[in-house]
Amino acid sequence: MASAWLTYRENSIFGCLVKNFVRTASPIGSAFLAQTIQSSISPATIRNVLMNLEDKGLVLQPYTSAGRIPTDEGYRYYVNDLMKVEKLTPTEKHIIDQYLRKIHNEDVQTILDKACNLLSEISDQLGVVLSPQFFQGKFKRLELISLSDEKLLVVISISSEIVRTIMMELKFQIPHNKIQETERILNERLSGLTLKEIKDSIKVRMSNVNYGEPKLINQFTEKADEI
């Protein structure tokens, strides 16, 4: 890691460069850094340090005679090793606690949206929240709930705590014990797989099943793409 081969002076100059580049969006020169750091370091010394940082891949010079800007590796180093994480104040903690108590019964997407808005307000920064994609999640459990002789509710849970419900129309009646057997065999054969893996292999995985309801199992294999 960069911290193993950066000196205290290099860290100070590099940290100052990143903070001011983020603020101004302009290349940062040695003269500006000498004034900003407010120490006895001369612009010439800072230029030498910037050359060392450039050799180490943390900064670059976008064009001749310009100042330096951080590279992608430089940003990663700054975030992981130099940036100080400020603790929440008691007031901020109280606001978050009260806010989350109000929305804890909402659906997942609403909670994510509102939590993102709150984070943005507290930090005064742009907030972005990405929810896990259902298709990429790992299958955790499936429940089959009989609603009537012709309707079956399928509840699919994946590892990221997202749940999807599907209404399945039946053209045949199924005894309750057969529904339970089918639920059990589906969980045994599919647990731990991603939904993509299930869609690609469910016919093979369910081809030699000798218990459960064959018609229902066949309906699952035929309708896998609709999950």
C-alpha positions as CSV (number, residue, x, y, z in Angstrom):
1,M,0.0,0.0,0.0
2,A,1.0,3.6,-0.6
3,S,1.2,4.3,3.2
4,A,4.2,2.0,3.4
5,W,6.3,4.2,1.2
6,L,5.0,7.7,1.7
7,T,6.7,10.0,4.2
8,Y,4.9,12.3,6.6
9,R,5.8,15.2,4.3
10,E,4.5,13.4,1.2
11,N,1.3,12.6,3.0
12,S,0.8,16.2,4.1
13,I,1.3,17.6,0.6
14,F,-0.7,14.9,-1.1
15,G,-3.6,15.3,1.3
16,C,-3.6,19.1,0.8
17,L,-3.5,18.6,-3.0
18,V,-6.5,16.2,-3.0
19,K,-8.7,18.5,-0.7
20,N,-8.0,21.5,-2.8
21,F,-8.5,19.8,-6.1
22,V,-11.9,18.5,-5.0
23,R,-12.8,22.0,-3.9
24,T,-11.6,23.8,-7.1
25,A,-11.6,21.1,-9.8
26,S,-8.3,22.7,-11.1
27,P,-4.8,21.3,-11.1
28,I,-2.9,22.3,-8.0
29,G,0.6,23.8,-8.3
30,S,3.6,23.9,-5.9
31,A,3.3,27.6,-5.2
32,F,-0.3,27.3,-4.1
33,L,0.5,24.3,-1.9
34,A,3.4,26.2,-0.3
35,Q,1.0,29.0,0.7
36,T,-1.8,26.7,1.8
37,I,0.3,24.3,3.9
38,Q,1.8,27.3,5.8
39,S,5.1,25.8,6.7
40,S,8.7,26.3,5.9
41,I,8.5,24.0,2.9
42,S,9.6,25.8,-0.3
43,P,7.9,25.5,-3.7
44,A,11.0,23.8,-5.0
45,T,10.8,21.1,-2.3
46,I,7.1,20.7,-3.0
47,R,7.8,20.2,-6.7
48,N,10.3,17.4,-5.9
49,V,7.7,15.8,-3.6
50,L,5.1,16.1,-6.4
51,M,7.5,14.4,-8.8
52,N,7.9,11.5,-6.3
53,L,4.1,11.2,-6.0
54,E,3.8,11.1,-9.7
55,D,6.4,8.4,-9.9
56,K,4.3,6.4,-7.4
57,G,1.2,6.8,-9.5
58,L,-0.8,9.0,-7.0
59,V,-0.8,12.2,-9.1
60,L,-0.4,13.2,-12.7
61,Q,0.2,16.4,-14.7
62,P,-2.6,16.8,-17.2
63,Y,-0.4,19.0,-19.5
64,T,3.0,20.7,-19.4
65,S,3.5,23.5,-16.9
66,A,0.2,22.6,-15.2
67,G,-0.2,21.6,-11.5
68,R,-1.1,18.1,-10.5
69,I,-4.3,16.2,-10.0
70,P,-5.0,12.9,-8.2
71,T,-5.1,9.7,-10.1
72,D,-7.7,6.9,-9.4
73,E,-5.1,5.2,-7.3
74,G,-4.5,8.4,-5.5
75,Y,-8.1,8.9,-4.6
76,R,-8.3,5.3,-3.3
77,Y,-5.3,5.9,-1.1
78,Y,-6.6,9.2,0.2
79,V,-10.0,7.7,1.1
80,N,-8.6,4.5,2.7
81,D,-5.6,6.0,4.5
82,L,-5.7,9.8,4.9
83,M,-9.3,11.0,5.0
84,K,-10.5,11.5,8.6
85,V,-14.0,10.1,9.3
86,E,-15.9,12.5,11.4
87,K,-18.1,11.0,14.1
88,L,-21.8,11.8,14.3
89,T,-22.9,14.3,16.9
90,P,-25.5,13.2,19.5
91,T,-28.0,15.4,17.7
92,E,-27.4,13.7,14.3
93,K,-27.6,10.3,16.0
94,H,-31.0,11.3,17.5
95,I,-32.3,12.5,14.2
96,I,-31.3,9.3,12.4
97,D,-32.8,7.1,15.1
98,Q,-36.1,9.0,15.1
99,Y,-36.3,9.0,11.3
100,L,-35.6,5.3,11.0
101,R,-38.2,4.5,13.6
102,K,-40.8,6.2,11.4
103,I,-40.0,4.3,8.2
104,H,-39.1,0.8,9.5
105,N,-42.4,-0.6,8.3
106,E,-42.1,0.7,4.8
107,D,-41.0,-1.5,1.9
108,V,-37.3,-1.9,1.2
109,Q,-37.1,0.5,-1.7
110,T,-38.9,3.3,0.2
111,I,-36.6,2.8,3.2
112,L,-33.5,3.0,0.9
113,D,-34.8,6.2,-0.8
114,K,-35.6,7.9,2.5
115,A,-32.4,6.8,4.1
116,C,-30.5,8.2,1.2
117,N,-32.3,11.5,1.4
118,L,-31.5,11.7,5.2
119,L,-27.8,10.9,4.6
120,S,-27.6,13.6,1.9
121,E,-29.2,16.2,4.3
122,I,-26.8,15.4,7.2
123,S,-23.6,15.2,5.1
124,D,-24.6,18.0,2.7
125,Q,-23.3,15.7,-0.1
126,L,-24.9,13.8,-2.9
127,G,-26.4,10.6,-1.7
128,V,-26.6,7.4,-3.8
129,V,-28.1,4.1,-2.8
130,L,-27.9,1.0,-4.8
131,S,-30.1,-1.9,-3.8
132,P,-29.0,-5.4,-4.6
133,Q,-30.4,-6.8,-7.8
134,F,-32.9,-9.6,-7.2
135,F,-31.6,-11.6,-10.2
136,Q,-28.1,-11.7,-8.7
137,G,-29.1,-12.7,-5.2
138,K,-28.7,-16.2,-3.8
139,F,-31.8,-18.2,-3.2
140,K,-32.5,-18.6,0.5
141,R,-35.9,-20.1,0.8
142,L,-39.2,-20.7,-1.0
143,E,-42.6,-21.0,0.6
144,L,-45.7,-22.3,-1.1
145,I,-49.0,-21.0,0.4
146,S,-52.3,-22.4,-0.8
147,L,-54.8,-19.6,-1.3
148,S,-57.5,-21.7,-3.0
149,D,-57.8,-24.8,-5.1
150,E,-56.7,-22.8,-8.1
151,K,-54.2,-20.3,-6.7
152,L,-50.8,-20.8,-5.0
153,L,-48.8,-17.9,-3.5
154,V,-45.0,-18.4,-4.0
155,V,-42.8,-16.5,-1.6
156,I,-39.1,-16.4,-2.6
157,S,-36.5,-15.0,-0.2
158,I,-32.9,-14.3,-1.3
159,S,-29.8,-13.8,0.8
160,S,-29.9,-9.9,0.7
161,E,-33.2,-10.1,2.6
162,I,-35.3,-9.2,-0.5
163,V,-38.5,-11.1,-0.9
164,R,-40.6,-11.6,-4.0
165,T,-44.1,-13.0,-4.2
166,I,-45.6,-14.6,-7.2
167,M,-49.2,-15.7,-7.8
168,M,-49.3,-19.1,-9.5
169,E,-52.5,-20.2,-11.3
170,L,-53.2,-23.9,-11.0
171,K,-55.2,-26.0,-13.4
172,F,-55.3,-29.0,-11.0
173,Q,-55.9,-29.6,-7.3
174,I,-53.0,-30.5,-5.0
175,P,-53.3,-32.1,-1.6
176,H,-51.7,-30.0,1.2
177,N,-49.1,-32.7,2.0
178,K,-48.0,-32.7,-1.7
179,I,-47.6,-28.9,-1.6
180,Q,-45.3,-29.3,1.5
181,E,-43.3,-32.1,-0.2
182,T,-42.8,-29.9,-3.3
183,E,-41.7,-26.9,-1.2
184,R,-39.2,-29.1,0.6
185,I,-37.6,-30.6,-2.5
186,L,-37.4,-27.2,-4.2
187,N,-35.6,-25.8,-1.2
188,E,-33.3,-28.8,-1.0
189,R,-32.3,-28.7,-4.7
190,L,-32.1,-24.9,-5.2
191,S,-30.7,-23.5,-1.9
192,G,-27.6,-21.4,-2.2
193,L,-27.9,-20.9,-6.0
194,T,-28.3,-17.5,-7.7
195,L,-31.6,-17.0,-9.5
196,K,-29.6,-17.0,-12.8
197,E,-28.1,-20.4,-11.9
198,I,-31.6,-21.7,-11.0
199,K,-33.1,-20.5,-14.3
200,D,-30.2,-22.2,-16.2
201,S,-30.2,-25.5,-14.4
202,I,-33.6,-26.1,-12.8
203,K,-34.8,-28.6,-15.4
204,V,-31.7,-30.8,-14.8
205,R,-31.8,-30.4,-11.0
206,M,-35.5,-31.4,-10.8
207,S,-35.4,-34.1,-13.4
208,N,-35.1,-37.1,-11.1
209,V,-37.4,-36.1,-8.3
210,N,-39.4,-39.0,-6.9
211,Y,-41.7,-37.2,-4.4
212,G,-43.7,-34.0,-4.3
213,E,-46.3,-33.1,-6.9
214,P,-44.9,-33.8,-10.5
215,K,-47.3,-31.4,-12.2
216,L,-46.4,-28.6,-9.8
217,I,-42.7,-29.3,-10.2
218,N,-43.1,-29.3,-13.9
219,Q,-44.9,-25.9,-13.8
220,F,-42.0,-24.5,-11.8
221,T,-39.4,-25.7,-14.3
222,E,-41.5,-24.4,-17.3
223,K,-42.1,-21.0,-15.6
224,A,-38.6,-20.4,-14.2
225,D,-37.9,-17.5,-16.6
226,E,-40.8,-15.6,-15.1
227,I,-39.3,-15.5,-11.6
